[in-house]
Amino acid sequence: MQAMRTAPGVRETGALLAAASAETRARLIETARPVALSRGAQVFAQDTPAESLLVLLQGSVGLSTTEDGGVPTMVEILAPGDAFSIPAVMLQLPNPVAAVALAPSRLIALPAEEVRAAAAADPGLMHAAMEQLARHWRLMLDQVVDLKTRDATQRAARFLVRRLVAQRGAVELPEPRAAIAARLGMTPESLSRALHGLEAAGLLRLHGRRVDVPDRAALLRATLPRTEARVRPA
């Protein structure tokens, strides 16, 4: 079998392309464009044509929306492995949000037309795209629940828990604290108080952009709405 070639600078493809067949993946990689962004660089503006499907390989990207000329509202922070602009690409609609690099980031950009054709012919790629869409929908639903049922400290704890897979370890926060606070629906001052409160409770230790979590289960219990915390066993 012929070895799969990559576009210049493209060495990683993320989970979305990994789900496609080898032939589909090879065709898309041939068209891929590597993108390197510094902190604060705009990926795309709100309401602009979705010309590419983007896969975040390294760093952090924030999605925000601005309504009626107001202040931008952070709606999500993407992690490495996430693909974005999937709905706009598939439906050939403008991007409903703006995207900006919250930390030095590496992405690959796949031409929208190529992605649509590949997804129509490759069930694995289409399934992976739908799976990522479902995951993002669930995250948006979780945001609504967080804002309605959890206070600032609980929301901050939950944000950290989601970033830590192991039972204990370090959580990196490469994004500006203001961006994280906006994503959680609070001010930077409220976020700082929440983190220091969790530290005072022995649930974490702050080291600049790194947060050490000695016991993920204990931090998870701190995220429960007050009624659940009383009912559930420790």
Buried (B, 14 or more C-beta within 10 A) or exposed (E): EEEEEBBEEBEBBBBBBEBBBEEBBBBBBEBBBBBBBEBEBEBBEBEEEBBBBBBBBBBBBBBBBBEEEEEBBBBBBBEBBBBBBBBBBBEEEEBBBBBBBBBBBBBBBBBBEBBBBBBEBBEBBBEBBEEBBEEBEEBEEEBEEBEEBBEBBBBBBBBBBBBBEEEEEBBEBBBBBEBBBBBBBBEBEBBBBBBEBBBEEEBBEBEEEEBBBEEBEBBBBBBBBEEEEEEEEE
